[in-house]
Amino acid sequence: MNVKDFDFDLPEELIAQDPLEDRSSSRLLVLDKKTGAYRHDVFRNIIDYLNPGDCLVINNTKVIPARLLGVRKETGAHIEVLLLKRRENDIWEVLTRPGKKTRPGTVLSFGDGLLEATVLDVVEDGNRLIQFHYQGIFEEILDQLGQMPLPPYITHELKDKNRYQTVYAKYEGSAAAPTAGLHFTESLLKDIEAKGVKIAQVTLHVGLGTFRPVKADVVEEHHMHSEFYHVEPDQAAIVNETKAAGGRIIAVGTTSCRTLESAADENGVLQAGSDNTEIFIYPGYHFKMVDALITNFHLPQSTLIMLVSALAGREHVLAAYEEAVRQRYRFFSFGDAMFIN
């Protein structure tokens, strides 16, 4: 399967630069995965497409202010560090810019020395392992010095950090937001529950592999980056009870989808626990758990549009994307939403 089979033309002005004031006022394109038929709506009406007995699965990860701006202590040269994954103690896997200036042994300083770090090693894809040194509580220092790690296609400054968090964000660890969840408000979630729709929570800490371009020409040759996930026993029970009773499992976002498919056994039973996943979902994949998906509009030739195509069919998805472009939908992280059912 060729990566270029998942390409489409997207005018740059359709890339959403700012979040809407009302989270639930985004537009919603509803796509029938079997027929390819679609219709237009507003996200707050998502409740009309959910049935009593369904289960909505949300990713409760929380984005950390993972972008740090500092200097090389020896030279004063500016450096940017993006936290990707916490290892043990105060050792993190990070992305540094410029990378050539951060060889092992380099000491970095942030906030006039409030936080320092030593580069330990160079690992996969040129990422670095660094160890932080500080006095006090790391999370408090990070909250003081760090910035939200917005995707590179967003050039506007984010005025309110909370707009790059879901209203149900709980466990810190992501370098990017599970953006399909940004459309939900607390009142909308309450209305959904009142309708008899169950809400289950999982955790997947989103890494930057989500945004990395697919460099291989052939889809099957692309290697996904590892991401940590966790499923609590009581939440797995909610999902499994819904499935057994014939209700739909509706994933909010590709991260919830990947968690469910990673944690489900071959019999379609969700297993509680923690693990790392490198699951790569593209057309031909057989879904064990997910019946429907709420998602944003994704980058051309990305692993995310491949996942969506695995659920709804490449032709259906690309036709819906062409319609979204014609109708001037807003794309990517702060953009509009799709419901694939």
N, C-alpha and C positions, 0 to 999 in steps of 0.2 A: 504494500500500500504506500503510495507516494505522499509525502508531506504536503506537496503543492495541491493535492486534491482537497485540502482544507483551507484554501485561500479564498479571500473575497475582498472586494474594493471597499475601503472605508474612508470617507472624507475626514480629514483631520479635525474639522470643526465639530464633528459629532462625538469627539472624545470629551466626556464630561470632566470639567476642571474643578467644579465646586459641588458640594452636596446641596440638595434642595432643603429649604427651611423645614418643610414637613416631610419626614421620612417616608410616610405612606402615600405621598402624592405622586410618586414615580408612575410612569406608564407601565402597563403590563401587557405583554403579548402572550396569549394563551395558545399553545400548540398541541394538537392531537398527534401523538407519536405514531398512531396506526395509520391515519389517513393523510397527515400533513396539513390538514385544515387548520387555519388560525383565525383568531379574532383579537380585537384590541379592547383594552380595559384600563382601569386605574388600580394600582397595587392594593389600596385599602379594600377593594372588592375581592381580594384573594379568598376571603372567607366564603364567598358564593361558590367556589370550586372545591371546597373541602366538605367532606361528608361526616356525620356522626359515626364514630367507630374508626375513622382514619387516625394515623399517628404522624405528627409532624416531628421531625428529628432535627434539632438545632445544635450547632457547634458553639459551646460556651467558652472557647478560648478568648484570651484578652491580649491585645497588642501591647507590647512594651515599647517605650520610647527608645527604640533600638539604634537610632542614628546619632553618633557621637562625633563632634567636630573638635579636633585637638591639634597638637603639634608633636613633632619628633623632639624629644628633650635635648638631644645633642646639637641640633641645628636650628630648631625653631620653625622648620618647614611644616606647612599645614598638611593635615592628614584627616581623612574621613574613615570612620569605622562603623560597620553595620553588624550588629549582633545577630547571629543566625541560630546558634544552638548552644545551650549550656551543657558543658560536660560535667566534670566533678569539681567540687569546691568553687573556686573563683576562676576556673579555666573555661573559656568560651571559644567556639568556632566562629570566626568572623570573616567578613569581606572588607578589605582595605583598599582605599584609593588615595594616591597611586600605590599599587601593589609592590612595585619595584623598590619603593622606599621603606618597606617594612620587612627586612630580612630578619631571621632569628637573632635574638640579642638586642634588637631595637627597643628602646624605651619610649613610650608615648605618654603624653600628659594632657589631661582634660580639666577645664575649669581652674586654670592657674594652679594645678597640682592637687586639687581636691580629689582627683581620681587619676591613677597612673596604671600603666600596663606594660608588660614585657612580652615581646613576641617570642614564642617558644618553638614553633615549627610551621612548615608549609605543608598543607594537606591537599586533598582532592580539589581539582578545578582552581588551584591557586589560592584557596581560602587559607587563613591563618589560624593557628591556635595561639591565644594570648591569655596571660594570667593577670588579673587585676589586683591592684594594691590600693588600700583605702583605710580610713578610720571611720567607723560608724556602720550604718546599714546600707548595703549596696543598692537596694531597691529605692531607698529615699534619695541617694545621690544620683541614681540614674534618672529618676523622675525630675530632679532639679536640672540636670545637664543635658539629658537626651531629648531628641526630637522624634516625632512620629515618622516612620520610614515609608513615606508615600511612594507609590510606584513611579518609575521614571517618566511615564507619559503624563503625569500630573505636574504641571509647572507652577500652579498657583499656590500661595501659602495657605495652609489650613488655619483658620482663625480659632476654631474650637476643637481641641484634641478629641473630645468625646464623639465627634461626628465621624471619626474613623474607628469607632467601637460600636458593637451591637449593644442594645439596651440590656441584654442578658449576659454580657461578657463577665467572666468570673475568674478564670485561672490564667495567670500571666504566662506568656511563653511564645507568642507569635511575632514574627517579623512582618506580617501582613494581615489585614483583616479578612475574615470570611465574609466577603462583601454582599452576598445574597441576603444575609441577615440584617444588613443595614436598613432595609425597608420596613422592618417591623417596629411598631411602637408598643409600649406596655399595654395600652388600652386595646389595641388590635389583638394582641396575644390573649388577653382576658376574654375578649369576645369570641375568639376561636375556641378556647377551652369551654366557654359557656355553651357553645354549640354542640359539645360532645366530642370534640376532637382532642385526642391525647397529645401531650407534648413531652417528648423524651429528649434528654440532653446527652451529648457525647463531647469529648474533647479531642481535637487534633490541633497541635501547634503548627501553624502555617509557616513554612520556610520559603526562601526566595526561589526554590526550584520551580514554584508555580509560575514565576515570571520569566524564567530563563528561556531564551529562544530554543526551538528544536533545531539542532545543528545537523542532524542526520538527514539524508535525503529520503530514506525509507523509514516509515513510522516504527516498524518493529525493531529498528536498531537504536532507538532513543532509550536512554537510561534515566529513570526517574530518581530524584533525590529522596533520601529517607526522611520521614517525618514521624514524630512521636504521637501516639494516640492512647486514649484511655476510655474505657466503658465501665460504668458502675453496675453492679449486679441488679439493683432495682430498676435502672434505666433499660438494661437488656431485657428484663422481664416485661416491661411495658411494651417494647417493640415485639417481642416474641408472642405475647398474648394477643396483640393486635393482628399479627400475621396469622396466628392460629384461628382467630375468629373471622378471618376473611376481609379485614380492613386493609386499606392501602398504607404502605410505608412511604412517606413523602419526605425526601431529603431536602433540607434548606441549604443549598450550596454544594459545590463539588467536594468541599472538604468533609461535610457530613456524609456525602455519598461514598467517598473513598474510605472513610472510617467504617461505615456499615458493611461495605463489601470486603474490607480487610478482616473485620472481626467475625464475619459470618462463616460458619462451617459449610461443608459441602451439602448438608441437608437444609440449608437456609435458616439455621438457628443462630442467633447472635450470641456470641460468647463474651462474657465479662472479662476484664483484665486490661493490661497495658502491653504495648509492643511498638515497634517501629515498622512503618510500611513504606514500601517502594512500589505499590500497586500502580499499574499503568493501564487505564481503561480506554480502549479504542474500539471501533466497529469490529464486530465478531465476538466481543465479550458477552458472556452470559451472566446477567444480573441474578444474584442469589437472594437479594434482600430488597432493593429499591424498586418501587413501582412508579414513582413520579418524582419530579425534581423542580424546585424553585431555584433559579439561577440568573446571573447577570449575562450581558452580552460580552463575549470574549474576543481575545486577539486572534487575528488570522494566523493559521498554521500553528496554533498553540495546543498543548496537551489538553487544555480545558475544552476547546471546541471539539476535540476528538472524543472526549468523554461524553459530551452532550450528544454527539453524533452516534455514539454507541447505543444510547438510550432511544433516540428518536429517528435515527437513519440520517446519513450524510445529506442526501438530496432534500429531505424535509427540512433539516436544519439550515442548510445554505439558502433554500428558498425563503424561509422565515427571516433570515438575516438580510436578504435582499429587500424584503418588504419593510423591515425595520429601518434600513437605510433610506428607502423611498419615503417613509413616514417620519423621518428625522428623529428617530429614537436617539437617546443619549447612551453612549457605550462605555464599557469598562467599570471600574471600581465604584465611581459615584453616579453611574448611569442607571438606566431603566432595567426592568426585570422581565424574565420569561417564566411561564409555568408550563412545564411539559408533562402532560398526563395521558 
